[in-house]
């Protein structure tokens, strides 16, 4: 009888597939268990050898030594393994697991995606069953959930830098499910335009309202973490009274640009439906003017045209006309366009709503935080402004 020496997992998997012992092209429960045991034993031996080799190569007098182990899941083609990873004070052989974790990263990210869509731990396991051929254990799902929640918490706590040419603040309302039905929940957001032109969602806060107190708490936290406004040339705002009342307390010497999109909605709400398109055309001629003198001239013409018919609409525009024309201080047309509205934030919330539409509403505050973080970080990554998910060896 000829014996074959199996030197690695790849050979073992290939041999089992060729033998096809009762599996009929698939992994039966018995085959899976045998395979898992073999893989686990092989990997444990490799990690022990790696530690021994590392310690054997240390120079004489080195202080490093064995330092226990930690538990790590490894999701393989034939199931989830729980392995104890040995380590020293400065070294651990995690690279050995990573070499065999062909699907680990993809599955972890898939679990994260399920969570940011608001699925429960049980539903995540069910969702993955058809993909992996078996349910992922609640322990594995919970572990990855903690990874995501830890990433969200770290995002909200991280130190901030003054690398922005402009800051944009806006409050956007989302729905959240409660025992008493759907609850509207404001989200306070700050987005920065860097000096290199990249746009970054700096932070967000789930708030009870858009009151001055809620905005004050948010701004104070941003300032404390380092966003002092140094180097910022302009701040764009949605026009809410709560934000406007506390903004000078935190950023008193930075010019303010009021959002044209919000202002246009406020103005057209005061007019008959049949006149709204004409009103908008006139307002657009103001904010797209080549320079501030032309903008002021067009504003005067618009006032003459509508003052008698809609005095409330005209008053609404001219009460804030100086802050609406702040953007004309800047010759860079692309920058001027970016700051004259808070649409950079609004567009990101369209993506939030698109991804959550199948859910109806968020199930709880945690699921809101997760999906907002995931979407905003995806957008930031697209701008090369911030990494998406950082899954470490301890995740």
Secondary structure, DSSP 8 states (H G I E B T S, - for coil): -------SHHHHHHHHHHH-TTTTTS--HHHHHHHHHHHHHHHHHHHHHHHHHHHHTS-TT----EEEEEEEEEEETTEEEEEEEEEESS-B-HHHHHHH-TTHHHHHHHHHHHHHTT--HHHHHHHHHHHHSS---HHHHHHHHHHHHHHHHHHHHS-----EEEEEEEEEEEEEEETTEEEEEEEEEEEEEETTS-EEEEEEEE-S-S-HHHHHHHHHHHHHTT---TT--EEEE---HHHHHHHHHHSTTS-EEE-HHHHHHHHHTTS-HHHHHHHHHHHHHHHT-SSHHHHHHHHHHHHHHHTTT-HHHHHHHHHTHHHHTGGGG---HHHHHHHSSSHHHHHHHHHHHHHHGGGSSBSSHHHHHHHHHHHHHHHHHHTTSS-S----TT-
